[in-house]
Amino acid sequence: MSNPFEEKDDAFVVLINELGQYSLWPAFALVPAGWMQVFGLDREACLAYIESHWTDMRPQQASERKSEVTAGERG
């Protein structure tokens, strides 16, 4: 059995969770709890969407805390 995440000709969707983390997901698979679909097309388009939207790999809460700390150091 092949890996459904590597099938270039299959349909894919992009998922996002509450921490702002993205995932490439096969379109045929159910969306797991805690995730929601934000984009869907072919594999390459989904990867491009993730690359252009997920610019900070840190979970959103950690990213926000870092911004607050940095702002506090300047102020």
CHARMM-style PDB file with segment names, atoms N, HN, CA, C and O in Angstrom:
ATOM      1  N   MET     1       0.840  -1.187   0.000  1.00  0.00      PROA
ATOM      2  CA  MET     1       0.000   0.000   0.000  1.00  0.00      PROA
ATOM      3  C   MET     1       0.883   1.249   0.000  1.00  0.00      PROA
ATOM      4  O   MET     1       1.860   1.326   0.745  1.00  0.00      PROA
ATOM      5  N   SER     2       0.535   2.217  -0.836  1.00  0.00      PROA
ATOM      6  HN  SER     2      -0.258   2.154  -1.441  1.00  0.00      PROA
ATOM      7  CA  SER     2       1.330   3.436  -0.920  1.00  0.00      PROA
ATOM      8  C   SER     2       0.893   4.437   0.144  1.00  0.00      PROA
ATOM      9  O   SER     2      -0.180   4.314   0.735  1.00  0.00      PROA
ATOM     10  N   ASN     3       1.740   5.419   0.370  1.00  0.00      PROA
ATOM     11  HN  ASN     3       2.612   5.519  -0.110  1.00  0.00      PROA
ATOM     12  CA  ASN     3       1.472   6.462   1.353  1.00  0.00      PROA
ATOM     13  C   ASN     3       0.534   7.499   0.720  1.00  0.00      PROA
ATOM     14  O   ASN     3       0.900   8.107  -0.286  1.00  0.00      PROA
ATOM     15  N   PRO     4      -0.666   7.719   1.279  1.00  0.00      PROA
ATOM     16  CA  PRO     4      -1.606   8.666   0.666  1.00  0.00      PROA
ATOM     17  C   PRO     4      -1.125  10.118   0.700  1.00  0.00      PROA
ATOM     18  O   PRO     4      -1.662  10.958  -0.021  1.00  0.00      PROA
ATOM     19  N   PHE     5      -0.132  10.420   1.516  1.00  0.00      PROA
ATOM     20  HN  PHE     5       0.304   9.737   2.102  1.00  0.00      PROA
ATOM     21  CA  PHE     5       0.398  11.775   1.585  1.00  0.00      PROA
ATOM     22  C   PHE     5       1.379  12.074   0.457  1.00  0.00      PROA
ATOM     23  O   PHE     5       1.779  13.223   0.269  1.00  0.00      PROA
ATOM     24  N   GLU     6       1.762  11.057  -0.285  1.00  0.00      PROA
ATOM     25  HN  GLU     6       1.437  10.124  -0.132  1.00  0.00      PROA
ATOM     26  CA  GLU     6       2.741  11.231  -1.358  1.00  0.00      PROA
ATOM     27  C   GLU     6       2.164  11.015  -2.757  1.00  0.00      PROA
ATOM     28  O   GLU     6       2.902  11.053  -3.742  1.00  0.00      PROA
ATOM     29  N   GLU     7       0.877  10.792  -2.851  1.00  0.00      PROA
ATOM     30  HN  GLU     7       0.278  10.761  -2.052  1.00  0.00      PROA
ATOM     31  CA  GLU     7       0.237  10.559  -4.144  1.00  0.00      PROA
ATOM     32  C   GLU     7       0.046  11.893  -4.873  1.00  0.00      PROA
ATOM     33  O   GLU     7      -0.872  12.650  -4.557  1.00  0.00      PROA
ATOM     34  N   LYS     8       0.898  12.171  -5.830  1.00  0.00      PROA
ATOM     35  HN  LYS     8       1.644  11.556  -6.086  1.00  0.00      PROA
ATOM     36  CA  LYS     8       0.896  13.467  -6.514  1.00  0.00      PROA
ATOM     37  C   LYS     8      -0.385  13.745  -7.301  1.00  0.00      PROA
ATOM     38  O   LYS     8      -0.742  14.906  -7.499  1.00  0.00      PROA
ATOM     39  N   ASP     9      -1.078  12.703  -7.752  1.00  0.00      PROA
ATOM     40  HN  ASP     9      -0.787  11.760  -7.592  1.00  0.00      PROA
ATOM     41  CA  ASP     9      -2.268  12.896  -8.586  1.00  0.00      PROA
ATOM     42  C   ASP     9      -3.567  12.940  -7.794  1.00  0.00      PROA
ATOM     43  O   ASP     9      -4.621  13.177  -8.383  1.00  0.00      PROA
ATOM     44  N   ASP    10      -3.534  12.724  -6.494  1.00  0.00      PROA
ATOM     45  HN  ASP    10      -2.678  12.532  -6.015  1.00  0.00      PROA
ATOM     46  CA  ASP    10      -4.735  12.734  -5.678  1.00  0.00      PROA
ATOM     47  C   ASP    10      -5.089  14.158  -5.234  1.00  0.00      PROA
ATOM     48  O   ASP    10      -4.264  15.068  -5.311  1.00  0.00      PROA
ATOM     49  N   ALA    11      -6.305  14.328  -4.778  1.00  0.00      PROA
ATOM     50  HN  ALA    11      -6.975  13.589  -4.715  1.00  0.00      PROA
ATOM     51  CA  ALA    11      -6.755  15.623  -4.250  1.00  0.00      PROA
ATOM     52  C   ALA    11      -6.327  15.749  -2.791  1.00  0.00      PROA
ATOM     53  O   ALA    11      -6.334  14.774  -2.039  1.00  0.00      PROA
ATOM     54  N   PHE    12      -5.958  16.959  -2.412  1.00  0.00      PROA
ATOM     55  HN  PHE    12      -5.953  17.751  -3.023  1.00  0.00      PROA
ATOM     56  CA  PHE    12      -5.522  17.233  -1.046  1.00  0.00      PROA
ATOM     57  C   PHE    12      -6.240  18.461  -0.512  1.00  0.00      PROA
ATOM     58  O   PHE    12      -6.804  19.250  -1.270  1.00  0.00      PROA
ATOM     59  N   VAL    13      -6.207  18.607   0.797  1.00  0.00      PROA
ATOM     60  HN  VAL    13      -5.749  17.966   1.412  1.00  0.00      PROA
ATOM     61  CA  VAL    13      -6.711  19.808   1.456  1.00  0.00      PROA
ATOM     62  C   VAL    13      -5.651  20.283   2.433  1.00  0.00      PROA
ATOM     63  O   VAL    13      -4.762  19.531   2.833  1.00  0.00      PROA
ATOM     64  N   VAL    14      -5.769  21.557   2.811  1.00  0.00      PROA
ATOM     65  HN  VAL    14      -6.491  22.168   2.486  1.00  0.00      PROA
ATOM     66  CA  VAL    14      -4.894  22.128   3.831  1.00  0.00      PROA
ATOM     67  C   VAL    14      -5.743  22.303   5.083  1.00  0.00      PROA
ATOM     68  O   VAL    14      -6.837  22.867   5.039  1.00  0.00      PROA
ATOM     69  N   LEU    15      -5.222  21.813   6.189  1.00  0.00      PROA
ATOM     70  HN  LEU    15      -4.334  21.355   6.225  1.00  0.00      PROA
ATOM     71  CA  LEU    15      -5.894  21.955   7.471  1.00  0.00      PROA
ATOM     72  C   LEU    15      -5.117  22.919   8.353  1.00  0.00      PROA
ATOM     73  O   LEU    15      -3.911  23.098   8.181  1.00  0.00      PROA
ATOM     74  N   ILE    16      -5.817  23.541   9.299  1.00  0.00      PROA
ATOM     75  HN  ILE    16      -6.796  23.395   9.439  1.00  0.00      PROA
ATOM     76  CA  ILE    16      -5.173  24.398  10.289  1.00  0.00      PROA
ATOM     77  C   ILE    16      -5.799  24.085  11.646  1.00  0.00      PROA
ATOM     78  O   ILE    16      -6.988  23.779  11.742  1.00  0.00      PROA
ATOM     79  N   ASN    17      -4.976  24.167  12.696  1.00  0.00      PROA
ATOM     80  HN  ASN    17      -4.010  24.415  12.619  1.00  0.00      PROA
ATOM     81  CA  ASN    17      -5.499  23.943  14.040  1.00  0.00      PROA
ATOM     82  C   ASN    17      -5.520  25.254  14.810  1.00  0.00      PROA
ATOM     83  O   ASN    17      -5.145  26.295  14.272  1.00  0.00      PROA
ATOM     84  N   GLU    18      -5.957  25.214  16.067  1.00  0.00      PROA
ATOM     85  HN  GLU    18      -6.262  24.368  16.505  1.00  0.00      PROA
ATOM     86  CA  GLU    18      -6.108  26.436  16.862  1.00  0.00      PROA
ATOM     87  C   GLU    18      -4.783  27.116  17.186  1.00  0.00      PROA
ATOM     88  O   GLU    18      -4.765  28.278  17.591  1.00  0.00      PROA
ATOM     89  N   LEU    19      -3.678  26.400  17.012  1.00  0.00      PROA
ATOM     90  HN  LEU    19      -3.693  25.456  16.683  1.00  0.00      PROA
ATOM     91  CA  LEU    19      -2.359  26.991  17.244  1.00  0.00      PROA
ATOM     92  C   LEU    19      -1.761  27.586  15.976  1.00  0.00      PROA
ATOM     93  O   LEU    19      -0.623  28.056  15.982  1.00  0.00      PROA
ATOM     94  N   GLY    20      -2.535  27.564  14.881  1.00  0.00      PROA
ATOM     95  HN  GLY    20      -3.459  27.182  14.876  1.00  0.00      PROA
ATOM     96  CA  GLY    20      -2.050  28.126  13.634  1.00  0.00      PROA
ATOM     97  C   GLY    20      -1.098  27.213  12.890  1.00  0.00      PROA
ATOM     98  O   GLY    20      -0.364  27.669  12.014  1.00  0.00      PROA
ATOM     99  N   GLN    21      -1.096  25.919  13.224  1.00  0.00      PROA
ATOM    100  HN  GLN    21      -1.693  25.548  13.936  1.00  0.00      PROA
ATOM    101  CA  GLN    21      -0.241  24.958  12.536  1.00  0.00      PROA
ATOM    102  C   GLN    21      -1.002  24.380  11.342  1.00  0.00      PROA
ATOM    103  O   GLN    21      -2.201  24.115  11.437  1.00  0.00      PROA
ATOM    104  N   TYR    22      -0.315  24.188  10.234  1.00  0.00      PROA
ATOM    105  HN  TYR    22       0.659  24.403  10.157  1.00  0.00      PROA
ATOM    106  CA  TYR    22      -0.924  23.703   9.005  1.00  0.00      PROA
ATOM    107  C   TYR    22      -0.565  22.245   8.766  1.00  0.00      PROA
ATOM    108  O   TYR    22       0.453  21.748   9.248  1.00  0.00      PROA
ATOM    109  N   SER    23      -1.433  21.567   8.004  1.00  0.00      PROA
ATOM    110  HN  SER    23      -2.260  21.971   7.613  1.00  0.00      PROA
ATOM    111  CA  SER    23      -1.182  20.180   7.642  1.00  0.00      PROA
ATOM    112  C   SER    23      -1.710  19.912   6.243  1.00  0.00      PROA
ATOM    113  O   SER    23      -2.806  20.349   5.891  1.00  0.00      PROA
ATOM    114  N   LEU    24      -0.936  19.199   5.452  1.00  0.00      PROA
ATOM    115  HN  LEU    24      -0.046  18.845   5.737  1.00  0.00      PROA
ATOM    116  CA  LEU    24      -1.373  18.691   4.160  1.00  0.00      PROA
ATOM    117  C   LEU    24      -2.130  17.401   4.443  1.00  0.00      PROA
ATOM    118  O   LEU    24      -1.624  16.533   5.154  1.00  0.00      PROA
ATOM    119  N   TRP    25      -3.343  17.263   3.894  1.00  0.00      PROA
ATOM    120  HN  TRP    25      -3.754  17.968   3.317  1.00  0.00      PROA
ATOM    121  CA  TRP    25      -4.182  16.126   4.247  1.00  0.00      PROA
ATOM    122  C   TRP    25      -4.860  15.573   3.007  1.00  0.00      PROA
ATOM    123  O   TRP    25      -5.353  16.350   2.190  1.00  0.00      PROA
ATOM    124  N   PRO    26      -4.902  14.257   2.839  1.00  0.00      PROA
ATOM    125  CA  PRO    26      -5.615  13.675   1.694  1.00  0.00      PROA
ATOM    126  C   PRO    26      -7.098  14.055   1.747  1.00  0.00      PROA
ATOM    127  O   PRO    26      -7.718  13.976   2.808  1.00  0.00      PROA
ATOM    128  N   ALA    27      -7.663  14.462   0.622  1.00  0.00      PROA
ATOM    129  HN  ALA    27      -7.159  14.526  -0.240  1.00  0.00      PROA
ATOM    130  CA  ALA    27      -9.050  14.925   0.589  1.00  0.00      PROA
ATOM    131  C   ALA    27     -10.041  13.832   0.972  1.00  0.00      PROA
ATOM    132  O   ALA    27     -11.121  14.133   1.481  1.00  0.00      PROA
ATOM    133  N   PHE    28      -9.693  12.575   0.738  1.00  0.00      PROA
ATOM    134  HN  PHE    28      -8.816  12.331   0.325  1.00  0.00      PROA
ATOM    135  CA  PHE    28     -10.626  11.493   1.048  1.00  0.00      PROA
ATOM    136  C   PHE    28     -10.724  11.207   2.549  1.00  0.00      PROA
ATOM    137  O   PHE    28     -11.690  10.587   2.994  1.00  0.00      PROA
ATOM    138  N   ALA    29      -9.745  11.649   3.327  1.00  0.00      PROA
ATOM    139  HN  ALA    29      -8.961  12.153   2.965  1.00  0.00      PROA
ATOM    140  CA  ALA    29      -9.701  11.322   4.760  1.00  0.00      PROA
ATOM    141  C   ALA    29     -10.524  12.328   5.572  1.00  0.00      PROA
ATOM    142  O   ALA    29     -10.590  13.511   5.238  1.00  0.00      PROA
ATOM    143  N   LEU    30     -11.135  11.842   6.619  1.00  0.00      PROA
ATOM    144  HN  LEU    30     -11.081  10.881   6.891  1.00  0.00      PROA
ATOM    145  CA  LEU    30     -11.886  12.720   7.506  1.00  0.00      PROA
ATOM    146  C   LEU    30     -10.956  13.715   8.186  1.00  0.00      PROA
ATOM    147  O   LEU    30      -9.820  13.386   8.527  1.00  0.00      PROA
ATOM    148  N   VAL    31     -11.445  14.920   8.377  1.00  0.00      PROA
ATOM    149  HN  VAL    31     -12.369  15.186   8.100  1.00  0.00      PROA
ATOM    150  CA  VAL    31     -10.669  15.950   9.079  1.00  0.00      PROA
ATOM    151  C   VAL    31     -10.650  15.588  10.560  1.00  0.00      PROA
ATOM    152  O   VAL    31     -11.709  15.406  11.161  1.00  0.00      PROA
ATOM    153  N   PRO    32      -9.457  15.482  11.162  1.00  0.00      PROA
ATOM    154  CA  PRO    32      -9.375  15.102  12.572  1.00  0.00      PROA
ATOM    155  C   PRO    32      -9.913  16.205  13.494  1.00  0.00      PROA
ATOM    156  O   PRO    32      -9.930  17.381  13.132  1.00  0.00      PROA
ATOM    157  N   ALA    33     -10.342  15.808  14.667  1.00  0.00      PROA
ATOM    158  HN  ALA    33     -10.329  14.852  14.961  1.00  0.00      PROA
ATOM    159  CA  ALA    33     -10.844  16.756  15.658  1.00  0.00      PROA
ATOM    160  C   ALA    33      -9.769  17.802  15.949  1.00  0.00      PROA
ATOM    161  O   ALA    33      -8.587  17.475  16.048  1.00  0.00      PROA
ATOM    162  N   GLY    34     -10.185  19.049  16.083  1.00  0.00      PROA
ATOM    163  HN  GLY    34     -11.145  19.315  16.003  1.00  0.00      PROA
ATOM    164  CA  GLY    34      -9.257  20.134  16.385  1.00  0.00      PROA
ATOM    165  C   GLY    34      -8.657  20.791  15.157  1.00  0.00      PROA
ATOM    166  O   GLY    34      -7.878  21.736  15.279  1.00  0.00      PROA
ATOM    167  N   TRP    35      -9.008  20.305  13.981  1.00  0.00      PROA
ATOM    168  HN  TRP    35      -9.641  19.538  13.883  1.00  0.00      PROA
ATOM    169  CA  TRP    35      -8.494  20.863  12.727  1.00  0.00      PROA
ATOM    170  C   TRP    35      -9.660  21.311  11.857  1.00  0.00      PROA
ATOM    171  O   TRP    35     -10.765  20.781  11.976  1.00  0.00      PROA
ATOM    172  N   MET    36      -9.420  22.285  10.982  1.00  0.00      PROA
ATOM    173  HN  MET    36      -8.523  22.716  10.886  1.00  0.00      PROA
ATOM    174  CA  MET    36     -10.444  22.678  10.016  1.00  0.00      PROA
ATOM    175  C   MET    36      -9.795  22.915   8.658  1.00  0.00      PROA
ATOM    176  O   MET    36      -8.634  23.315   8.563  1.00  0.00      PROA
ATOM    177  N   GLN    37     -10.575  22.657   7.611  1.00  0.00      PROA
ATOM    178  HN  GLN    37     -11.517  22.333   7.688  1.00  0.00      PROA
ATOM    179  CA  GLN    37     -10.070  22.823   6.251  1.00  0.00      PROA
ATOM    180  C   GLN    37     -10.085  24.288   5.865  1.00  0.00      PROA
ATOM    181  O   GLN    37     -11.074  24.986   6.088  1.00  0.00      PROA
ATOM    182  N   VAL    38      -8.971  24.761   5.277  1.00  0.00      PROA
ATOM    183  HN  VAL    38      -8.167  24.194   5.096  1.00  0.00      PROA
ATOM    184  CA  VAL    38      -8.882  26.146   4.831  1.00  0.00      PROA
ATOM    185  C   VAL    38      -8.588  26.284   3.339  1.00  0.00      PROA
ATOM    186  O   VAL    38      -8.680  27.381   2.787  1.00  0.00      PROA
ATOM    187  N   PHE    39      -8.235  25.181   2.685  1.00  0.00      PROA
ATOM    188  HN  PHE    39      -8.160  24.291   3.133  1.00  0.00      PROA
ATOM    189  CA  PHE    39      -7.880  25.243   1.270  1.00  0.00      PROA
ATOM    190  C   PHE    39      -7.918  23.828   0.724  1.00  0.00      PROA
ATOM    191  O   PHE    39      -7.738  22.867   1.472  1.00  0.00      PROA
ATOM    192  N   GLY    40      -8.149  23.691  -0.562  1.00  0.00      PROA
ATOM    193  HN  GLY    40      -8.295  24.471  -1.170  1.00  0.00      PROA
ATOM    194  CA  GLY    40      -8.111  22.380  -1.176  1.00  0.00      PROA
ATOM    195  C   GLY    40      -7.920  22.474  -2.674  1.00  0.00      PROA
ATOM    196  O   GLY    40      -8.478  23.354  -3.328  1.00  0.00      PROA
ATOM    197  N   LEU    41      -7.135  21.572  -3.208  1.00  0.00      PROA
ATOM    198  HN  LEU    41      -6.681  20.857  -2.676  1.00  0.00      PROA
ATOM    199  CA  LEU    41      -6.883  21.505  -4.645  1.00  0.00      PROA
ATOM    200  C   LEU    41      -5.972  20.307  -4.884  1.00  0.00      PROA
ATOM    201  O   LEU    41      -6.190  19.233  -4.321  1.00  0.00      PROA
ATOM    202  N   ASP    42      -4.966  20.488  -5.707  1.00  0.00      PROA
ATOM    203  HN  ASP    42      -4.789  21.360  -6.164  1.00  0.00      PROA
ATOM    204  CA  ASP    42      -3.997  19.409  -5.901  1.00  0.00      PROA
ATOM    205  C   ASP    42      -2.861  19.544  -4.885  1.00  0.00      PROA
ATOM    206  O   ASP    42      -2.762  20.549  -4.181  1.00  0.00      PROA
ATOM    207  N   ARG    43      -2.024  18.540  -4.822  1.00  0.00      PROA
ATOM    208  HN  ARG    43      -2.104  17.724  -5.394  1.00  0.00      PROA
ATOM    209  CA  ARG    43      -0.961  18.484  -3.812  1.00  0.00      PROA
ATOM    210  C   ARG    43      -0.023  19.685  -3.895  1.00  0.00      PROA
ATOM    211  O   ARG    43       0.291  20.297  -2.874  1.00  0.00      PROA
ATOM    212  N   GLU    44       0.422  20.022  -5.091  1.00  0.00      PROA
ATOM    213  HN  GLU    44       0.168  19.524  -5.920  1.00  0.00      PROA
ATOM    214  CA  GLU    44       1.376  21.126  -5.261  1.00  0.00      PROA
ATOM    215  C   GLU    44       0.760  22.472  -4.867  1.00  0.00      PROA
ATOM    216  O   GLU    44       1.426  23.297  -4.241  1.00  0.00      PROA
ATOM    217  N   ALA    45      -0.496  22.697  -5.228  1.00  0.00      PROA
ATOM    218  HN  ALA    45      -1.037  22.027  -5.736  1.00  0.00      PROA
ATOM    219  CA  ALA    45      -1.167  23.948  -4.854  1.00  0.00      PROA
ATOM    220  C   ALA    45      -1.319  24.038  -3.337  1.00  0.00      PROA
ATOM    221  O   ALA    45      -1.159  25.113  -2.759  1.00  0.00      PROA
ATOM    222  N   CYS    46      -1.626  22.920  -2.696  1.00  0.00      PROA
ATOM    223  HN  CYS    46      -1.756  22.047  -3.166  1.00  0.00      PROA
ATOM    224  CA  CYS    46      -1.748  22.904  -1.237  1.00  0.00      PROA
ATOM    225  C   CYS    46      -0.406  23.183  -0.571  1.00  0.00      PROA
ATOM    226  O   CYS    46      -0.340  23.932   0.404  1.00  0.00      PROA
ATOM    227  N   LEU    47       0.654  22.591  -1.088  1.00  0.00      PROA
ATOM    228  HN  LEU    47       0.600  21.983  -1.880  1.00  0.00      PROA
ATOM    229  CA  LEU    47       1.980  22.852  -0.529  1.00  0.00      PROA
ATOM    230  C   LEU    47       2.370  24.320  -0.700  1.00  0.00      PROA
ATOM    231  O   LEU    47       2.966  24.914   0.199  1.00  0.00      PROA
ATOM    232  N   ALA    48       2.038  24.900  -1.843  1.00  0.00      PROA
ATOM    233  HN  ALA    48       1.554  24.417  -2.574  1.00  0.00      PROA
ATOM    234  CA  ALA    48       2.321  26.324  -2.074  1.00  0.00      PROA
ATOM    235  C   ALA    48       1.511  27.190  -1.115  1.00  0.00      PROA
ATOM    236  O   ALA    48       2.014  28.192  -0.606  1.00  0.00      PROA
ATOM    237  N   TYR    49       0.262  26.809  -0.866  1.00  0.00      PROA
ATOM    238  HN  TYR    49      -0.146  25.995  -1.280  1.00  0.00      PROA
ATOM    239  CA  TYR    49      -0.581  27.558   0.077  1.00  0.00      PROA
ATOM    240  C   TYR    49       0.040  27.527   1.472  1.00  0.00      PROA
ATOM    241  O   TYR    49       0.131  28.556   2.140  1.00  0.00      PROA
ATOM    242  N   ILE    50       0.461  26.351   1.902  1.00  0.00      PROA
ATOM    243  HN  ILE    50       0.386  25.514   1.359  1.00  0.00      PROA
ATOM    244  CA  ILE    50       1.072  26.222   3.224  1.00  0.00      PROA
ATOM    245  C   ILE    50       2.342  27.064   3.306  1.00  0.00      PROA
ATOM    246  O   ILE    50       2.559  27.777   4.286  1.00  0.00      PROA
ATOM    247  N   GLU    51       3.166  26.980   2.286  1.00  0.00      PROA
ATOM    248  HN  GLU    51       2.989  26.401   1.490  1.00  0.00      PROA
ATOM    249  CA  GLU    51       4.423  27.737   2.294  1.00  0.00      PROA
ATOM    250  C   GLU    51       4.181  29.247   2.368  1.00  0.00      PROA
ATOM    251  O   GLU    51       4.925  29.962   3.038  1.00  0.00      PROA
ATOM    252  N   SER    52       3.153  29.726   1.690  1.00  0.00      PROA
ATOM    253  HN  SER    52       2.547  29.145   1.146  1.00  0.00      PROA
ATOM    254  CA  SER    52       2.899  31.174   1.688  1.00  0.00      PROA
ATOM    255  C   SER    52       2.156  31.658   2.938  1.00  0.00      PROA
ATOM    256  O   SER    52       2.224  32.842   3.268  1.00  0.00      PROA
ATOM    257  N   HSD    53       1.457  30.777   3.626  1.00  0.00      PROA
ATOM    258  HN  HSD    53       1.401  29.815   3.357  1.00  0.00      PROA
ATOM    259  CA  HSD    53       0.670  31.191   4.785  1.00  0.00      PROA
ATOM    260  C   HSD    53       1.299  30.847   6.137  1.00  0.00      PROA
ATOM    261  O   HSD    53       1.039  31.524   7.131  1.00  0.00      PROA
ATOM    262  N   TRP    54       2.114  29.813   6.177  1.00  0.00      PROA
ATOM    263  HN  TRP    54       2.325  29.263   5.369  1.00  0.00      PROA
ATOM    264  CA  TRP    54       2.697  29.376   7.451  1.00  0.00      PROA
ATOM    265  C   TRP    54       4.135  29.864   7.501  1.00  0.00      PROA
ATOM    266  O   TRP    54       5.071  29.102   7.256  1.00  0.00      PROA
ATOM    267  N   THR    55       4.300  31.125   7.816  1.00  0.00      PROA
ATOM    268  HN  THR    55       3.540  31.744   8.015  1.00  0.00      PROA
ATOM    269  CA  THR    55       5.622  31.741   7.774  1.00  0.00      PROA
ATOM    270  C   THR    55       6.362  31.658   9.106  1.00  0.00      PROA
ATOM    271  O   THR    55       7.573  31.875   9.150  1.00  0.00      PROA
ATOM    272  N   ASP    56       5.665  31.351  10.176  1.00  0.00      PROA
ATOM    273  HN  ASP    56       4.681  31.175  10.141  1.00  0.00      PROA
ATOM    274  CA  ASP    56       6.281  31.207  11.502  1.00  0.00      PROA
ATOM    275  C   ASP    56       5.898  29.841  12.042  1.00  0.00      PROA
ATOM    276  O   ASP    56       4.737  29.603  12.377  1.00  0.00      PROA
ATOM    277  N   MET    57       6.869  28.946  12.126  1.00  0.00      PROA
ATOM    278  HN  MET    57       7.812  29.139  11.854  1.00  0.00      PROA
ATOM    279  CA  MET    57       6.590  27.565  12.509  1.00  0.00      PROA
ATOM    280  C   MET    57       6.242  27.388  13.986  1.00  0.00      PROA
ATOM    281  O   MET    57       5.755  26.331  14.387  1.00  0.00      PROA
ATOM    282  N   ARG    58       6.488  28.406  14.784  1.00  0.00      PROA
ATOM    283  HN  ARG    58       6.884  29.265  14.458  1.00  0.00      PROA
ATOM    284  CA  ARG    58       6.146  28.279  16.204  1.00  0.00      PROA
ATOM    285  C   ARG    58       4.633  28.261  16.362  1.00  0.00      PROA
ATOM    286  O   ARG    58       3.929  28.952  15.626  1.00  0.00      PROA
ATOM    287  N   PRO    59       4.123  27.481  17.313  1.00  0.00      PROA
ATOM    288  CA  PRO    59       2.681  27.539  17.575  1.00  0.00      PROA
ATOM    289  C   PRO    59       2.272  28.975  17.868  1.00  0.00      PROA
ATOM    290  O   PRO    59       3.036  29.726  18.474  1.00  0.00      PROA
ATOM    291  N   GLN    60       1.098  29.354  17.454  1.00  0.00      PROA
ATOM    292  HN  GLN    60       0.477  28.744  16.962  1.00  0.00      PROA
ATOM    293  CA  GLN    60       0.648  30.732  17.547  1.00  0.00      PROA
ATOM    294  C   GLN    60       0.766  31.317  18.951  1.00  0.00      PROA
ATOM    295  O   GLN    60       1.179  32.468  19.095  1.00  0.00      PROA
ATOM    296  N   GLN    61       0.422  30.572  19.976  1.00  0.00      PROA
ATOM    297  HN  GLN    61       0.086  29.637  19.859  1.00  0.00      PROA
ATOM    298  CA  GLN    61       0.515  31.091  21.333  1.00  0.00      PROA
ATOM    299  C   GLN    61       1.946  31.433  21.694  1.00  0.00      PROA
ATOM    300  O   GLN    61       2.192  32.479  22.296  1.00  0.00      PROA
ATOM    301  N   ALA    62       2.889  30.586  21.346  1.00  0.00      PROA
ATOM    302  HN  ALA    62       2.690  29.737  20.857  1.00  0.00      PROA
ATOM    303  CA  ALA    62       4.296  30.849  21.632  1.00  0.00      PROA
ATOM    304  C   ALA    62       4.768  32.065  20.849  1.00  0.00      PROA
ATOM    305  O   ALA    62       5.528  32.883  21.369  1.00  0.00      PROA
ATOM    306  N   SER    63       4.334  32.186  19.631  1.00  0.00      PROA
ATOM    307  HN  SER    63       3.717  31.522  19.209  1.00  0.00      PROA
ATOM    308  CA  SER    63       4.702  33.318  18.786  1.00  0.00      PROA
ATOM    309  C   SER    63       4.188  34.618  19.385  1.00  0.00      PROA
ATOM    310  O   SER    63       4.913  35.612  19.419  1.00  0.00      PROA
ATOM    311  N   GLU    64       2.941  34.623  19.859  1.00  0.00      PROA
ATOM    312  HN  GLU    64       2.352  33.815  19.831  1.00  0.00      PROA
ATOM    313  CA  GLU    64       2.370  35.823  20.459  1.00  0.00      PROA
ATOM    314  C   GLU    64       3.110  36.195  21.740  1.00  0.00      PROA
ATOM    315  O   GLU    64       3.354  37.375  21.991  1.00  0.00      PROA
ATOM    316  N   ARG    65       3.470  35.199  22.555  1.00  0.00      PROA
ATOM    317  HN  ARG    65       3.271  34.240  22.351  1.00  0.00      PROA
ATOM    318  CA  ARG    65       4.204  35.477  23.795  1.00  0.00      PROA
ATOM    319  C   ARG    65       5.559  36.095  23.474  1.00  0.00      PROA
ATOM    320  O   ARG    65       5.977  37.032  24.153  1.00  0.00      PROA
ATOM    321  N   LYS    66       6.252  35.595  22.458  1.00  0.00      PROA
ATOM    322  HN  LYS    66       5.912  34.834  21.906  1.00  0.00      PROA
ATOM    323  CA  LYS    66       7.550  36.120  22.054  1.00  0.00      PROA
ATOM    324  C   LYS    66       7.418  37.578  21.638  1.00  0.00      PROA
ATOM    325  O   LYS    66       8.269  38.396  21.989  1.00  0.00      PROA
ATOM    326  N   SER    67       6.371  37.915  20.899  1.00  0.00      PROA
ATOM    327  HN  SER    67       5.680  37.250  20.614  1.00  0.00      PROA
ATOM    328  CA  SER    67       6.146  39.295  20.478  1.00  0.00      PROA
ATOM    329  C   SER    67       5.919  40.198  21.679  1.00  0.00      PROA
ATOM    330  O   SER    67       6.414  41.325  21.710  1.00  0.00      PROA
ATOM    331  N   GLU    68       5.179  39.718  22.666  1.00  0.00      PROA
ATOM    332  HN  GLU    68       4.777  38.803  22.641  1.00  0.00      PROA
ATOM    333  CA  GLU    68       4.922  40.499  23.869  1.00  0.00      PROA
ATOM    334  C   GLU    68       6.213  40.733  24.659  1.00  0.00      PROA
ATOM    335  O   GLU    68       6.449  41.831  25.163  1.00  0.00      PROA
ATOM    336  N   VAL    69       7.038  39.704  24.763  1.00  0.00      PROA
ATOM    337  HN  VAL    69       6.847  38.811  24.353  1.00  0.00      PROA
ATOM    338  CA  VAL    69       8.303  39.827  25.484  1.00  0.00      PROA
ATOM    339  C   VAL    69       9.210  40.822  24.772  1.00  0.00      PROA
ATOM    340  O   VAL    69       9.810  41.688  25.409  1.00  0.00      PROA
ATOM    341  N   THR    70       9.309  40.699  23.451  1.00  0.00      PROA
ATOM    342  HN  THR    70       8.822  39.996  22.933  1.00  0.00      PROA
ATOM    343  CA  THR    70      10.145  41.600  22.671  1.00  0.00      PROA
ATOM    344  C   THR    70       9.646  43.033  22.787  1.00  0.00      PROA
ATOM    345  O   THR    70      10.452  43.954  22.920  1.00  0.00      PROA
ATOM    346  N   ALA    71       8.346  43.238  22.740  1.00  0.00      PROA
ATOM    347  HN  ALA    71       7.692  42.489  22.631  1.00  0.00      PROA
ATOM    348  CA  ALA    71       7.783  44.589  22.882  1.00  0.00      PROA
ATOM    349  C   ALA    71       8.081  45.140  24.267  1.00  0.00      PROA
ATOM    350  O   ALA    71       8.373  46.327  24.410  1.00  0.00      PROA
ATOM    351  N   GLY    72       8.012  44.299  25.280  1.00  0.00      PROA
ATOM    352  HN  GLY    72       7.775  43.335  25.164  1.00  0.00      PROA
ATOM    353  CA  GLY    72       8.310  44.728  26.652  1.00  0.00      PROA
ATOM    354  C   GLY    72       9.755  45.118  26.833  1.00  0.00      PROA
ATOM    355  O   GLY    72      10.054  46.027  27.607  1.00  0.00      PROA
ATOM    356  N   GLU    73      10.661  44.455  26.140  1.00  0.00      PROA
ATOM    357  HN  GLU    73      10.418  43.716  25.511  1.00  0.00      PROA
ATOM    358  CA  GLU    73      12.092  44.768  26.253  1.00  0.00      PROA
ATOM    359  C   GLU    73      12.390  46.123  25.631  1.00  0.00      PROA
ATOM    360  O   GLU    73      13.299  46.821  26.081  1.00  0.00      PROA
ATOM    361  N   ARG    74      11.638  46.508  24.601  1.00  0.00      PROA
ATOM    362  HN  ARG    74      10.900  45.942  24.236  1.00  0.00      PROA
ATOM    363  CA  ARG    74      11.852  47.795  23.923  1.00  0.00      PROA
ATOM    364  C   ARG    74      11.246  48.946  24.710  1.00  0.00      PROA
ATOM    365  O   ARG    74      11.754  50.066  24.686  1.00  0.00      PROA
ATOM    366  N   GLY    75      10.126  48.650  25.426  1.00  0.00      PROA
ATOM    367  HN  GLY    75       9.713  47.739  25.446  1.00  0.00      PROA
ATOM    368  CA  GLY    75       9.360  49.717  26.059  1.00  0.00      PROA
ATOM    369  C   GLY    75       9.934  50.082  27.360  1.00  0.00      PROA
ATOM    370  OT1 GLY    75       9.414  50.969  28.037  1.00  0.00      PROA
TER     371      GLY     75
END
